[in-house]
């Protein structure tokens, strides 16, 4: 095992159990949930936020990246299974200080890779300054702008996925 992989393994093994609450106290999680719920009243899209403190040691050995893990969670949570294929996942892996935005094909068609990268860069500015809540809220707002433009809400707007942040 390479030194780089051993270092990553140590970060994941020794991360404090309550680290998520340090970055996202209960009030932050409530504000994030409220932001998702408010945005989804204006569009037919679905936004999910998942934060994970660390990966299992086996995942580190298998070299599971934040991107690969985000795609796994996107599938497990059925974010891809919305009626208009417009679900978006914001996934944050605290041990790696990494995050991913994974979008279903319906909304990706309009936003494209460059659009998601732009949103990620804006979020990352806040993360680098330690303001994780603001980074997530900024991401939700920017994603909602695209969903508003391409999937505006009509009279019947069913909430297909929970708005509550998920901690793994």
Secondary structure, DSSP 8 states (H G I E B T S, - for coil): --HHHHHHHHHHHSS-TTHHHHHS-HHHHHHHHHHHHHHTTSBS-EEEEEEES---HHHHHTT--HHHHHHHHHHHTTGGGSTTS-EEEEEEEGGGTEEEEEE-HHHHHHHHHHHHHHHHHHHHHHHHTT-HHHHHHHHHHHHHHHHHHHSB--S-----S--S-EE-
